[in-house]
């Protein structure tokens, strides 16, 4: 500001403004209720429905240690292919809004539901929840979004399969690689009976349990043909964006300071900052 705007403001004054507005921002309506606008190119592709994903990251809070930041993303699922296309569509996620809370599931869920309502998630003709295998995520999905298709992130599933291959052939890397490729195809196309039998016969019941537990969330070929996203990379990327602001080297936050910064960071990431800041003022 001093170099470009020719105005000087102290760090303490700037932080006081952030604290004040950040506190007020936590009570503001979700972005769509304020008429926030998003880049025009988001409307240039076919809309296949909506997606919601969740993930968590750690923030260092003074006198408390590392605490989990839960982040939710609501977005449109779009493709260059129309819904009546005869080919398997290539899907993309267009972020619409972020919900983030430093706290447990009970604190996070109402904020996520409010954001989902504001973006018309419950009215979508098709909705999905791609995520990793965390139990708390599927608990929220079951309780608050029972109409949505649950999908275990394809890359997390393949990572578990890669770990299983290593355990299956610990000293035979070539056989492990061949097994992994064969079972990856089975994992993608389904059903998983052959994979489960192989793992159980090899004494790898812990790996078999993972795939058995999430079997209904792993119909990847069917999901893709229906135009559903099978990856949760978009929300994981945005967790990193929150952490970039909140977990730089040496950063230690007071709980009130972190709680007031989080909604500001969310507003910056989903392009609703100007509208929400003006409304809070």
URQUI-V151579 format. One record per pair of residues at least 6 apart in sequence whose C-alpha atoms are under 6 Angstrom apart, sorted by the first residue. I is the first residue (numbers start at 0). J is the second residue. D is the distance in whole Angstrom. If there is no record, write none. Layout:
I_J_D + I_J_D
This chain:
0_6_6 + 1_7_5 + 18_259_6 + 21_259_4 + 21_260_6 + 22_259_5 + 23_279_6 + 24_279_6 + 29_114_6 + 30_271_6 + 31_117_6 + 35_271_5 + 44_77_6 + 44_78_6 + 44_79_5 + 45_77_5 + 45_78_5 + 45_81_6 + 46_76_6 + 46_77_5 + 47_76_5 + 47_77_5 + 48_76_5 + 48_123_6 + 48_125_5 + 48_126_6 + 49_74_6 + 49_75_4 + 49_76_5 + 49_126_5 + 50_73_6 + 50_74_5 + 50_126_5 + 50_127_5 + 50_128_6 + 51_72_6 + 51_73_5 + 51_128_5 + 52_71_6 + 52_72_5 + 52_128_5 + 52_129_6 + 52_130_6 + 53_70_6 + 53_71_4 + 54_70_6 + 55_68_5 + 55_69_4 + 55_70_6 + 56_67_5 + 56_68_5 + 57_65_6 + 57_66_5 + 57_67_4 + 57_68_6 + 58_65_5 + 58_66_5 + 59_65_4 + 59_251_5 + 60_251_6 + 60_252_5 + 60_253_6 + 61_251_6 + 61_252_6 + 61_253_5 + 68_100_6 + 68_101_4 + 69_99_6 + 69_100_5 + 70_98_6 + 70_99_4 + 71_97_6 + 71_98_5 + 72_97_5 + 72_234_6 + 73_95_6 + 73_96_5 + 74_93_5 + 74_94_4 + 74_95_5 + 75_92_6 + 75_93_5 + 76_91_6 + 76_92_5 + 77_90_6 + 77_91_5 + 78_89_6 + 78_90_5 + 80_88_6 + 87_224_5 + 96_269_5 + 97_265_6 + 98_111_6 + 100_107_5 + 126_147_5 + 127_147_5 + 127_148_4 + 127_149_6 + 128_149_5 + 128_150_6 + 129_150_4 + 129_151_6 + 129_152_6 + 129_231_5 + 130_151_5 + 130_152_5 + 130_231_5 + 131_151_5 + 131_152_5 + 149_216_6 + 150_216_5 + 151_216_5 + 152_229_6 + 152_230_5 + 152_231_6 + 153_229_6 + 153_230_6 + 164_175_5 + 164_179_6 + 168_175_5 + 187_219_5 + 187_220_6 + 188_220_5 + 195_207_5 + 198_207_6 + 266_272_4
